[in-house]
């Protein structure tokens, strides 16, 4: 739900995601989940692009982490990797994925 007035407040509060405009009524900004700091509703398109990119990044990171850690577990159980090497690789991969995740979501 997107709104900016007092009459929109109940719907903003009940919606799965409520979006208020910063110039709207204070009650609308208070009950909304997101407040857009611009007068232009085109910012909602930007929010959707950021949201899509963020979900894509989360899914990619999840697959990478699960795949890499599964490989580490298999290598450790098979005796290929020592516990210290497995621990080091796990922590290094977590650090690298975290650093990679700091890139801008949209250009």
C-alpha positions, 0 to 999 in steps of 0.5 A, spaced: 500 500 500 502 506 498 499 512 501 500 519 504 494 521 508 490 520 514 485 516 511 491 512 508 493 510 515 489 504 516 491 501 510 498 502 511 498 499 517 494 493 515 498 492 509 504 487 508 508 493 506 506 500 507 510 505 503 509 513 505 511 519 502 515 524 506 511 530 505 505 526 507 501 526 514 505 524 520 501 518 522 502 515 515 509 516 515 509 513 522 505 507 521 508 505 514 514 500 513 518 504 508 518 512 508 520 515 501 524 521 502 522 524 495 516 527 492 516 523 486 513 516 486 518 514 481 522 512 487 518 506 488 521 503 481 528 504 484 526 501 491 523 495 487 530 494 483 534 495 489 529 489 492 530 485 486 538 486 486 538 484 494 534 478 493 538 475 487 545 477 491 542 473 498 540 467 493 547 467 490 551 468 497 546 462 500 548 457 494 555 459 494 556 458 502 552 452 502 556 449 496 563 451 499 561 449 506 559 442 504 565 441 500 569 443 506 565 438 510 566 432 505 573 434 505 574 434 512 570 427 513 574 424 508 580 426 511 583 430 505 583 437 510 585 438 516 580 441 521 585 447 522 585 448 514 577 447 514 576 452 519 581 457 515 578 456 509 571 457 512 573 463 515 576 466 509 570 464 504 566 468 509 570 474 509 571 474 502 563 473 500 562 479 505 567 483 502 564 482 495 557 483 498 559 490 499 558 492 492 553 497 490 546 493 488 545 498 482 549 502 478 
